[in-house]
Amino acid sequence: MKIQSQNINLGTRSSSLLSVRQQRKKDAITCTITSTNTTITELRPKSILKTNQSPS
């Protein structure tokens, strides 16, 4: 999944391209975020992806 960053205020697109790759593992998920100058890799437990929904 690639996301083109956009400045909403000016309505122009910047040249930086943000690439996000997710790899699913048994108990955790690895997210790799690649920007123009920076690459960030984080390993987080899958439990943070769960959301609690209250009855309406």
C-alpha positions in Angstrom: 0.0 0.0 0.0 1.4 3.3 -1.0 0.1 6.6 0.2 0.9 9.9 -1.6 1.1 12.6 1.0 -0.9 15.7 0.3 -1.0 19.2 1.8 -4.7 19.8 2.2 -4.3 23.5 3.0 -2.5 24.3 -0.3 -4.1 21.5 -2.3 -0.7 20.5 -3.8 1.0 17.2 -3.5 4.5 16.9 -2.0 7.2 14.8 -3.6 7.6 12.5 -0.7 6.0 9.1 -1.1 5.0 7.1 2.0 5.1 3.4 1.8 3.5 1.2 4.4 4.0 -2.5 4.5 2.4 -4.8 7.0 3.5 -8.4 7.8 1.2 -10.5 9.9 2.7 -12.9 12.4 1.2 -15.2 14.9 1.1 -12.9 17.9 2.4 -9.6 16.6 2.3 -7.4 13.5 5.3 -5.7 11.9 4.7 -2.3 10.3 7.4 -0.8 8.1 7.0 2.9 7.3 9.3 4.2 4.6 9.5 7.9 3.9 11.9 9.9 1.8 14.7 10.0 4.4 13.5 7.7 7.1 12.5 4.1 7.6 10.7 3.0 10.7 10.0 -0.6 11.6 7.8 -1.3 14.6 6.7 -4.6 16.1 3.4 -4.4 18.0 1.1 -7.0 19.6 -2.0 -7.7 17.6 -4.1 -6.8 20.7 -3.7 -3.1 19.9 -5.6 -3.6 16.7 -8.7 -4.8 18.5 -11.3 -2.1 19.2 -13.9 -2.2 21.9 -17.4 -1.4 20.7 -20.0 -0.3 23.1 -23.7 -1.2 22.4 -25.7 1.6 21.0 
